[in-house]
Amino acid sequence: MSELDRRSVIAGLPAAAALAAAPRLAAAAPAAQPVFGAETFALANGLTGVVIPMRRAPVVAHMVWYRVGAADEPPGLSGMAHFLEHLMFKGTPNVGPGEFSRRVAHEGGRDNAFTGHDYTGYFQQVAADRLELVMRLEADRMANLLLDPKDIEPERLVILEERRQVIENVPMRRFRERLAPLLFVNHPYGRPVIGWEHEIRAIPREALVAFHERYYGPGNAILVVQGDVTTDQVRRLAEATYGRLPRTGRVERRRPQEPPAAGERRLALADPRVREPQMARLFLAPTARQAPDEADALEVLAHVLGSGPTSRLWRALVDSGLAASASAAYGGESVDPTEFALYASPRPGVEPARVEAALGEVLARLLEEGAGEEEVSRAIRQMTAGAVFARDSLMGGARTVGAALAVDLPLAHVEHWPARIAAVTPARVTEAARQVLRPDAAVTGWLMPDGNRS
């Protein structure tokens, strides 16, 4: 995630990175026990509620997740979900521009928001006895956002500057933005969350109003509260605040889907600010919604391939002196097919072609020989070691559970993650690798100091 101004955290840069890490942080021991012990309820107007008791201190994290993100925007209006996230702080008839955050700060709390391809979220951390206040404020802007024209144009300029800072001024993010459309040739995951500059400039107020009216209702929202509370307390407060809003239904996501991947695709992007080349190789992969067993195996596969000094890529590329770094990532917590990514950066003086060839050899050997018993067992131990401390984070559970539910994964996906990962076998890892890491479907990109690559 990247944060520029105090208001916006943009998820998905690089795509799925935040969610790929979330389940690993969420694990707990013993594996048979639920990770967070979350409890759920539903209001008559469609709002889903989740409570994660955490009684260590008299504080709470309050989050509202909307099942809408950048991938749900109409064509030609990229960046609208993120634009609306900014404008949610510009006031209602009851709360003036900026007053939301001032009230939270006055109570000793903090607040912020974030946008991803699949969801938009708003959160506050406050003393437990101030929970009703933030619920009342959040319910107010869910229903009564003004979207005053005099606020829209200045905020558009803020977002354009944010784009310059977090994309244009960061070579790797600019590179990833240009690489994504090669993997997602038809799906809106190929569009940047923050939007293309020319489309941000063109978003009309009418489209923002319609977007808020369509997606920002209780039936399309998830309330998550973690901290010094009980489920009965949260349900009662939710009824008194969110429960007063009219009932709305779930909004069905209708997105264009990817055709079958065919043919290798390549990108070479030169940037004078880059000192050493950087490589990325992407593969289209199924999500936990589509293929939960395969997604678990892909998580383990990413660890086997690129999780540090014991991983295959590290030993073949870094220990050999070819690369300064090598890693792998998989984020299966998304609505539609996602990416499995491999990264490497050559050491100074090493030809990029040598690193790319060595990476290809690692993959070819894995596909031919399969994953080994010891490396899979080691990966599982490393993935779950120490994760019992996840509950010590006030926001950790709320973020992990909220992100899963926002992409329509069941609560059990988070709560029983350790047991599922422990059941992954070398045969499942091998089969997942052979299904996803197909050389004829790879997207390979090089970020170069100049326009030449060997």
GIFEN-V348674 format. One record per residue. N is the residue number from 1. RES is the residue in one small letter. PSI is psi in degrees with one decimal (none if undefined). OMEGA is omega in whole degrees, 0 to 359 (NA if undefined). Layout:
{{N,RES,PSI,OMEGA} {N,RES,PSI,OMEGA}}
This chain:
{{1,m,154.7,180} {2,s,139.5,179} {3,e,125.7,178} {4,l,-77.5,178} {5,d,173.2,186} {6,r,-7.0,188} {7,r,-29.2,195} {8,s,129.2,169} {9,v,117.2,185} {10,i,116.6,177} {11,a,157.9,174} {12,g,18.4,179} {13,l,90.3,0} {14,p,161.0,187} {15,a,134.0,173} {16,a,5.5,184} {17,a,-42.0,183} {18,a,-45.2,182} {19,l,-27.4,179} {20,a,-32.9,181} {21,a,-24.9,190} {22,a,-48.6,182} {23,p,-30.8,179} {24,r,-37.3,178} {25,l,-17.4,188} {26,a,-5.7,187} {27,a,157.3,180} {28,a,164.8,177} {29,a,146.4,1} {30,p,157.8,187} {31,a,-27.3,183} {32,a,-17.2,182} {33,q,147.6,175} {34,p,147.1,184} {35,v,-53.5,186} {36,f,-15.5,183} {37,g,36.3,182} {38,a,147.0,175} {39,e,148.1,185} {40,t,159.4,172} {41,f,169.7,179} {42,a,140.9,175} {43,l,159.6,182} {44,a,-23.9,181} {45,n,5.3,175} {46,g,-10.1,182} {47,l,133.5,173} {48,t,131.8,179} {49,g,140.8,177} {50,v,134.5,180} {51,v,130.9,178} {52,i,96.7,181} {53,p,137.1,178} {54,m,97.7,194} {55,r,22.4,185} {56,r,-28.3,182} {57,a,154.4,183} {58,p,58.2,180} {59,v,162.0,178} {60,v,151.9,166} {61,a,127.6,181} {62,h,121.8,182} {63,m,142.2,170} {64,v,121.6,180} {65,w,130.8,174} {66,y,135.7,180} {67,r,64.6,178} {68,v,139.1,179} {69,g,-163.5,185} {70,a,-28.7,181} {71,a,-6.3,180} {72,d,5.1,181} {73,e,149.1,175} {74,p,148.8,177} {75,p,138.4,179} {76,g,-4.2,181} {77,l,41.9,179} {78,s,143.5,181} {79,g,-1.5,185} {80,m,-39.3,179} {81,a,-42.1,179} {82,h,-39.0,177} {83,f,-46.6,180} {84,l,-35.6,176} {85,e,-44.9,177} {86,h,-45.0,186} {87,l,-15.5,177} {88,m,-15.0,179} {89,f,8.8,185} {90,k,1.3,167} {91,g,161.6,176} {92,t,177.0,175} {93,p,-20.3,183} {94,n,-20.1,185} {95,v,119.5,184} {96,g,168.8,178} {97,p,127.1,180} {98,g,-9.8,185} {99,e,-30.6,179} {100,f,-55.7,183} {101,s,-34.0,179} {102,r,-39.0,179} {103,r,-42.6,179} {104,v,-44.5,180} {105,a,-37.1,179} {106,h,-30.4,179} {107,e,7.6,179} {108,g,12.8,182} {109,g,-175.4,175} {110,r,156.6,182} {111,d,161.2,176} {112,n,-172.1,182} {113,a,165.8,180} {114,f,154.4,180} {115,t,137.1,174} {116,g,-174.4,177} {117,h,-29.7,188} {118,d,-10.7,183} {119,y,163.7,172} {120,t,136.4,185} {121,g,150.0,179} {122,y,137.3,183} {123,f,154.9,174} {124,q,146.5,170} {125,q,119.2,185} {126,v,169.5,171} {127,a,147.7,185} {128,a,-32.7,181} {129,d,2.2,176} {130,r,9.6,182} {131,l,-42.1,181} {132,e,-38.5,180} {133,l,-50.1,184} {134,v,-29.6,176} {135,m,-39.8,179} {136,r,-42.6,179} {137,l,-42.8,181} {138,e,-40.3,178} {139,a,-34.5,180} {140,d,-46.8,182} {141,r,-16.5,171} {142,m,-37.4,187} {143,a,-27.7,195} {144,n,24.9,182} {145,l,134.6,185} {146,l,-44.2,186} {147,l,54.5,179} {148,d,131.1,180} {149,p,-32.7,182} {150,k,-16.7,177} {151,d,-22.5,189} {152,i,-48.0,185} {153,e,-44.3,176} {154,p,-36.3,180} {155,e,-30.1,175} {156,r,-41.1,179} {157,l,-37.0,177} {158,v,-42.9,182} {159,i,-38.8,177} {160,l,-38.8,176} {161,e,-37.9,177} {162,e,-42.0,178} {163,r,-42.1,178} {164,r,-39.5,184} {165,q,-46.0,188} {166,v,-14.6,178} {167,i,-65.2,187} {168,e,-31.6,182} {169,n,3.2,180} {170,v,100.5,187} {171,p,-40.5,182} {172,m,-37.0,179} {173,r,-37.7,176} {174,r,-41.1,177} {175,f,-47.0,181} {176,r,-35.0,178} {177,e,-36.6,180} {178,r,-22.8,181} {179,l,-34.8,186} {180,a,-42.7,180} {181,p,-16.9,176} {182,l,-29.5,177} {183,l,-45.0,181} {184,f,84.1,186} {185,v,-19.3,182} {186,n,-24.1,184} {187,h,145.1,181} {188,p,-6.8,170} {189,y,-18.0,177} {190,g,-10.2,178} {191,r,147.0,178} {192,p,142.8,178} {193,v,-43.8,182} {194,i,-18.4,178} {195,g,159.7,172} {196,w,144.4,187} {197,e,-46.9,184} {198,h,-28.0,179} {199,e,-33.6,173} {200,i,-42.8,181} {201,r,-24.2,187} {202,a,-4.7,184} {203,i,119.1,181} {204,p,157.6,178} {205,r,-40.3,183} {206,e,-38.2,179} {207,a,-37.5,178} {208,l,-43.2,178} {209,v,-46.8,181} {210,a,-38.0,180} {211,f,-44.8,179} {212,h,-44.7,181} {213,e,-35.8,184} {214,r,-43.3,191} {215,y,-21.6,188} {216,y,60.5,174} {217,g,162.5,182} {218,p,-31.7,180} {219,g,-14.7,180} {220,n,14.9,186} {221,a,155.2,176} {222,i,123.6,175} {223,l,126.6,177} {224,v,125.8,178} {225,v,124.8,177} {226,q,134.3,177} {227,g,-151.1,188} {228,d,69.3,183} {229,v,166.8,170} {230,t,163.4,179} {231,t,-38.1,179} {232,d,-41.0,179} {233,q,-46.7,183} {234,v,-41.4,179} {235,r,-43.2,180} {236,r,-45.1,179} {237,l,-36.7,179} {238,a,-40.3,178} {239,e,-37.7,184} {240,a,-14.8,183} {241,t,-77.0,179} {242,y,-33.1,184} {243,g,-16.9,179} {244,r,-11.1,182} {245,l,149.5,179} {246,p,149.8,179} {247,r,138.2,170} {248,t,162.0,180} {249,g,172.6,173} {250,r,140.0,177} {251,v,121.9,180} {252,e,132.1,178} {253,r,125.7,178} {254,r,105.1,185} {255,r,146.0,172} {256,p,142.7,184} {257,q,162.4,181} {258,e,139.1,168} {259,p,165.4,177} {260,p,135.4,180} {261,a,136.6,181} {262,a,118.6,175} {263,g,139.0,177} {264,e,142.3,177} {265,r,145.8,186} {266,r,151.0,175} {267,l,134.5,170} {268,a,117.8,182} {269,l,124.0,180} {270,a,142.2,177} {271,d,123.3,183} {272,p,-15.5,179} {273,r,-8.1,182} {274,v,129.8,180} {275,r,-39.6,181} {276,e,145.6,180} {277,p,153.0,175} {278,q,138.0,184} {279,m,143.2,171} {280,a,136.4,173} {281,r,123.4,186} {282,l,146.5,175} {283,f,141.8,175} {284,l,133.5,185} {285,a,150.9,177} {286,p,160.6,180} {287,t,173.3,178} {288,a,-26.2,176} {289,r,-39.6,185} {290,q,-42.3,187} {291,a,78.5,186} {292,p,-39.4,180} {293,d,-42.9,179} {294,e,-36.5,179} {295,a,-41.9,177} {296,d,-43.0,179} {297,a,-35.6,178} {298,l,-34.0,174} {299,e,-45.5,179} {300,v,-39.8,178} {301,l,-44.2,178} {302,a,-37.4,179} {303,h,-42.7,179} {304,v,-40.4,184} {305,l,-41.5,192} {306,g,51.4,183} {307,s,18.4,179} {308,g,-163.3,190} {309,p,-24.0,180} {310,t,-3.2,185} {311,s,161.4,183} {312,r,-45.4,181} {313,l,-39.7,180} {314,w,-47.4,183} {315,r,-37.3,183} {316,a,-32.0,187} {317,l,-45.4,185} {318,v,-51.2,181} {319,d,-27.0,180} {320,s,-10.5,181} {321,g,2.1,181} {322,l,-38.8,188} {323,a,151.5,175} {324,a,-25.5,179} {325,s,156.8,177} {326,a,136.9,183} {327,s,171.2,177} {328,a,152.0,180} {329,a,143.6,175} {330,y,129.2,178} {331,g,98.6,185} {332,g,-1.6,184} {333,e,72.8,177} {334,s,167.4,183} {335,v,-45.3,185} {336,d,171.0,182} {337,p,141.1,190} {338,t,-160.1,182} {339,e,148.4,167} {340,f,121.6,191} {341,a,142.4,174} {342,l,139.8,182} {343,y,147.2,175} {344,a,148.9,178} {345,s,115.4,182} {346,p,150.0,171} {347,r,154.4,178} {348,p,131.1,179} {349,g,-11.2,179} {350,v,128.2,180} {351,e,133.2,178} {352,p,-36.4,182} {353,a,-33.5,180} {354,r,-40.6,180} {355,v,-43.5,180} {356,e,-40.1,179} {357,a,-41.4,179} {358,a,-39.5,177} {359,l,-43.5,178} {360,g,-36.6,178} {361,e,-37.7,177} {362,v,-46.1,180} {363,l,-43.1,181} {364,a,-40.1,181} {365,r,-40.6,178} {366,l,-44.8,182} {367,l,-33.2,181} {368,e,-46.9,188} {369,e,-23.0,182} {370,g,168.5,179} {371,a,146.0,181} {372,g,153.3,180} {373,e,-46.3,185} {374,e,-42.5,182} {375,e,-33.4,177} {376,v,-43.1,178} {377,s,-41.6,179} {378,r,-42.3,179} {379,a,-43.3,180} {380,i,-42.5,178} {381,r,-44.0,181} {382,q,-38.0,182} {383,m,-32.3,184} {384,t,-9.9,183} {385,a,130.8,174} {386,g,-0.8,184} {387,a,-7.0,176} {388,v,-20.1,181} {389,f,0.1,182} {390,a,-34.3,183} {391,r,-10.1,178} {392,d,-16.5,179} {393,s,125.9,181} {394,l,-35.9,182} {395,m,-16.3,188} {396,g,-51.5,181} {397,g,-42.3,181} {398,a,-40.4,179} {399,r,-45.1,184} {400,t,-46.7,180} {401,v,-45.0,181} {402,g,-43.6,180} {403,a,-39.2,180} {404,a,-48.5,182} {405,l,-32.5,182} {406,a,-20.3,175} {407,v,18.0,174} {408,d,28.8,168} {409,l,146.6,180} {410,p,158.5,179} {411,l,-34.1,180} {412,a,-23.7,178} {413,h,-38.1,178} {414,v,-48.0,189} {415,e,-30.1,184} {416,h,24.6,178} {417,w,-44.6,183} {418,p,-42.6,181} {419,a,-38.3,179} {420,r,-44.2,181} {421,i,-37.8,180} {422,a,-22.9,182} {423,a,-3.7,181} {424,v,133.9,182} {425,t,160.0,175} {426,p,-36.2,180} {427,a,-40.3,179} {428,r,-38.9,178} {429,v,-43.2,180} {430,t,-45.6,180} {431,e,-41.7,178} {432,a,-41.9,179} {433,a,-43.3,182} {434,r,-27.8,178} {435,q,-35.6,190} {436,v,-43.6,188} {437,l,58.9,182} {438,r,121.1,181} {439,p,-31.3,182} {440,d,1.9,180} {441,a,16.3,185} {442,a,148.6,169} {443,v,120.0,182} {444,t,129.2,180} {445,g,145.3,175} {446,w,127.0,171} {447,l,117.5,192} {448,m,151.8,174} {449,p,-28.2,176} {450,d,-169.5,186} {451,g,5.9,184} {452,n,138.1,170} {453,r,143.3,183} {454,s,none,NA}}
